[in-house]
């Protein structure tokens, strides 16, 4: 099971004036117990539909079948088209599981002509599957990119182009669903009541794992394990409730509105951007108070932002995410006098030292930080992490009194963009 260490955010560690005093955390116990009971009651009334996705055996079997189909067709590359949660979630999966022996996973989630052109030239369209992820089929970016790929497939595969496309869309309606029906394209459904940023346990997250030969069953197993933990009404035994309490208290009681999400693993770089979207789009709905997420990456941002974090205005707190067990790569035994102190050490030891150095430096400066540790970067623990962060944002919605679903401000930008293009 992953672990959550909040020690360096507590007042007894970084002084009560900068950290969370014990009495403030104690005051959250009754509040969070009530909110957890509300959350569980709402789930029984079919709210928070995303929380039941890991239990959907029909979907799990369907994604495995698509992966088997890709294998039988000798598919060598996948072009995944999606934006927002439909792109960031799969990007996390790709970074963790893509390797020299897997399918090549090309992700198109923006309209940069140079990147699109390069992707079009890189893939062998005779051995490529295209996955288009869009619930409505009306979003400008993914559908524009899809029709470019559709033209490529038709030119090579002729009347069998439809056999190389999978549509991830709404189960009952929408432009993409209609297109797939008209062209005989296989579809996997995203539940109508599950928004894009909450969709990691739908085919949006499950299909990339299956295509990259990861273990889908372990991924949902991890989610179920975290679900069990997150149903506990005891604050100390519920990681999501505890993390939400820390976030809320550091922001509203200690003036730390900026949440820096900083994995110490390049394979987890996109989990920071995924959580950034989840927090910003779910809770960025009031000018008075809500968390401001900022994605970072260790060790790179030690050298670009640590000065600001250590000595700048006290506005940031850090959420570090690390993996315990790492690939073994040992440094040479002879590196010269200047680097004798790291001779023969594992690269993982250096990475851990960098995390501890940053964490301890921030703690010494009385700057709060929290660490989530995954035993290994394995499907099971990744499933735990995703479910933890999804549950946390729902509880934060209750604490901040903000509806974590919907994104009305985003729709304004989409509408204006469409008007510009129609003129």
N, C-alpha and C positions, 0 to 999 in steps of 0.2 A: 504494500500500500504506500502511496506517496505520503510525504509528511509536510506539515506546515509549521514553520518556526517563526513565532511573532516576538521572540525575546527582545530583539533590537528595536522594537517599536514601543516598548513599555517604559513607563516613567521610572521604574526602579533601575533600568539600564541606562537611559539617556536623560535622566532628570525629569521630574513631573512637569516642569514648564515646557518641555519639548516633546515628551512622550506621553503615553496614555497612562494616567494614574490607575491604580488597582480599583479604586472606587468607581471610576467611570466605566471600566469594563464590567464590574459587578452590576452596575445599573442597567447594563444591556441584557443581562441574563433573562429577566422577566419579559422584556420587550421582544427579544428574539424568540423566546419560547412561544409567545403569542403569535408572532409572525410565521413561525414554522408550522404551528397548528393551522393557521389560516391557509398557508401554502398547500398543506396536505389535504385540507378540506376542499380547497378549490380544485385540486387534481381529481378528487373523487367526483366532482361535478363536471369533469371533462375540460377543465381549464388547463393552461400550460401544456398543450398537446405535445410539444417537443420532448417533454420528460418521459413520455411513453414510447418514443421511437426506438430505443434500444431493445424493446420487447416485441417488436414487429417481425415475427418469423417469416412472414410472406415476403417482406422487402429484403430481408437478409438472404433468403433463398434465391430471390430474383437477381440480386447483384452477383451472387456466385455463378448463376447460370450465364449471365452476360460475360463474365470473365472467362468462363469455360468456352463460350462461343468465340470470343476473341482468340483464344488459344487454338481452337480448331481451325480458324481462318488464317492462322499463322500471322497474326497482326504483330508488327514490329514497333509501331508508334501510335500513340493516342494524342489527338489534338483536343484538349479540353477547353471549352469556351464558357466562361461564366464571369460574373462581376460581383463585387461585394462579398457576401457570405458564400455565394456560389463559386467564387474564385479563391478567396483567402483560405477557406477550409481545405479545399483540394491542394492548395499550395503548401500548406503545412504537411499534408500527407505525402506529397511528392518529395519534399525536402528530407523527410524521415526515411522513406522506403525506396526511393529510386536508386538503382545501382547498376553496375556494369552488366548484370545478368537479367535485368528487368526490361520490360517495355520502356521505350523512350516516351517520356511524358512531357508534352509541350502544352503550356498553359497560356491561353490568350485572354487577358483580362483588361486590356486597354487598347486604344485606337492608334497607337504609335505606328505610322506607316512603315518605318524602317524595320521594326521588330516583326510586324506582320509579314512584310516582304521576305525577311530572312527565314521565318518559320515556313512559309509557303515553299521556299526553295530547298529547305533542309529535309523535309519529309518525303518519303516515297509513298505517293498517294495510292499505289497498288496494294500497299501493306499497312494502310493507316485506317484507324477508326476515329470518327469525330463524335464527341459528346457535346451536345448543346444543352446547357442548364439555364432554364428561364421559366419561372412559374407561369407568367402571363404570356411570354413570347412577344411582349410589346416594348421591351427595354431596348433602347437604341443601340448601345455598344455590342452586346452579345449577338443580337440578331443580324447586325451589319456584318460582323465577323463570320457568323455562320453561313450567310449566303455566299461569301467569298469562298469558303471551304466547300460548300455544296457544289459550286460551279467546278471546282477542281476535281471533286469526286465524280461528278457526272462526265467530265471529259475523259476520265480514265476508266471508270467502272461502267459507264453507259447506263443501261436500265437496271443494273444491280447496285447502283450507288446507295440506294436506301438500305441495303444490307450492312453498310459500313457506318451507319449513323444510329446513335442512341439519343433519344430526347428525354430530358429530365424536366418534368413539367407538372402542371396542375392535373388532378385526376378527373376533372369534369368539364373544364372550360379553358378558353384562352386561344390566342393566335397560334402559338407553337403546337398545341395539342391538335388543332384543326389541320395544320400543315402536315404533321406526322401521320394523321389518319388518312389524309388524301394521298400520301406518297408511300404508305405501307411501312412507315418507320417505327421500329420498336420503341416503346416508351416505358420508363420507370417513373413512378409518381412521387411528388413531394406533397405531403398532406396540405390541404387548403389552409388549415389553421396553424401551419408552421412557417414562420418568416425565414428569409434567407439567412440571417445571421444566427438563427437557432437551428439550422438544418444539418448540422454535422453528423447526426445519427440517422439521417435519411440517406438515399442514394448519393447525395452530394458528398458525403464523407465516406460512406461504405463502398461505393463503386471504385474510387481511386485505390483504396486499400486492396480490394479484390484484384483489380487490374495489375497492381504492382506486386501481386503474390504475397501480400500480407495476410494476417489471420483476422478475418472479420469477426469470428466468434470471440476471440480474445479481446478485441476492441470493445464490443458491446458488453462482454463480461466485466471489463473494468468499469464501464459506465454504470452497470447495475450495482457493483460493489460500492461505488461512490454514492449512488442513489440511496442505498441502505444507510450509509454513514450520514448523509445529508437529511435523512428523515428523523434523526435523533434530535430531541428538543433540548438536550443538554448542550449548552454553548461550547464547552470544552471538547465535546466529542463530535461536533459537527463542523467540518472544515469550512464549508461554505458560509455558515452563520458566523464563524469566528473571523474569517477574512472580511466579510461584509461589515462586521462591527469595527474592525481595525480601520478599514477604509473610511467609514462614516465618522468615527471619532477623530481620526487624524485630520480630516477635512473640516468638520464643523466645530470641533473643540480646540484644535491646535493650529488651524490655518494652513494646512497642507492640501490644497485642492488638486495638485498635479501628481498623478499616479504614473511613475516611470516603470514600465513593464520591461524587464531586462533579462532575457535568457542568457545563460552562459553555455550556449551550444549553438553552433551555426545551423545545425539541423532543426533547431527550434526557433530560428529567427522569425518566421512568419506567425508563430503563435502570438507574438507580441502585437503584430499588426491585426491579427484576428481579434484579440481581446480589445485592442484599441477601437476597432469598429463596433464591437459588441457594447462596450461602455458608452462610447460617444453617441451612437445612433439610438441606443436604448434610453439613455438618461440625459442627454444633452438637450433638455427641453424647458429649462427655466434659467432666467438670468440671475436668480438669487443664489442657489447652491446646487451644484452637481459635480461629480468627479470629472477631471480633465485628464484623459489618458494620453500617454506619450510612449511610443514604441522605441526601444533602444536595443543594443546588442553588446554582450561582453565577448571579447575584451576590447573591441574596437572603440566603444564610446567611453572607456576609461581615459582614452587619449584625446577625446574631442570635447567631452562634456563634464568630466569629473571636477575640473576646476570650478565650474559654475555650481555644481551640486554641493561642493565642499565649502565654498566661500561666498556664494551668491545669496540672494534673498531666500529665506526659509519658506519655500513654496512647494518643494518636491518631497515625496517619500518614494521608496524603491520597493518593487516587488521583483525579487530575483527568482529565476527558475533554472534549476540545474539538474543534471543527471549524475547519479552516483557511479554506476558501472560504465566504463568507457572502452572504446577500442584501444588495444595495447600497442603503443608506438614508443620505443625507447630511444632516448638520445645517445649519441656516441659516448664512449668512456674517455675520450681525449678531445677536449674542446678548448684547451689553452687555459692559462692562469685566470683570465678575466671571467671565464664562465665555468670554472671548476665546481662552483656551488650547484650546478644543475647537471653535471656529468652523470650519465647512467640513469637519470630520472625519466619517468613516463611523461609524455605530453599531457596526459590527463592530470598528473600531479601539478604541472605548471598552471593548467587551467583552473584547477581547484584553488591554488594559491592566489591566483588573480582575483577570483571571486571573494575569497576570504579577506584578501588585502583591501579590496574596495569596501566590502561590508564592514570590516573593522575600522577602516578610516572614517567612513560615514558615522559609525557608532561613536567613535572617539570625538567627532565634531558635533555630537548630539543630534544627528540627522537620522530619522527613523527608517528602518528597512526590514523587510520580511523575506523569508526564503522558502520556496516550495522545492522539495527534492524528490525527483523520480528515481526509484531504485535502478532503473535502466530505461533507455529509450525503446520501449517495447509497446506493442499494441495495447496491452492491458492497462499499462500506466498512462498511456496517452488518452485512452478512453476515460480514465479517472479524472485526468486534468481537465478535459473538455467539459465533463459533466459538473465538476466543481465550479468552474468559471461561469457556466450557464446558470447554475443554481444561485450563485452569488449575486448575479446581476438582477435576478428576480427579487431577492431579499433586499438589495439596495433600492430597488424601486419602492418597496414598502417603507424603508427607512427614510428615503428622501421624499416620499409621497408623490412619486412620478410613475406614470404608466410605462413599463419598460417595452411595450409592444407598439408597433407603428412607427413611422418616421415622416410626419407631415412636412417638415421643413425641406427634406430631401426632394419630395415630390414637386415643390415649387421650382427648384432648379431644373428638374426634368421637363417641366411644362414650358419654361422659358426657352430651354435649348431647342425643343421641338418647334416653338414659334419662330425662332431665329432661322432654322433650317427650312421652314415652309415659306419664308418670305423671299 
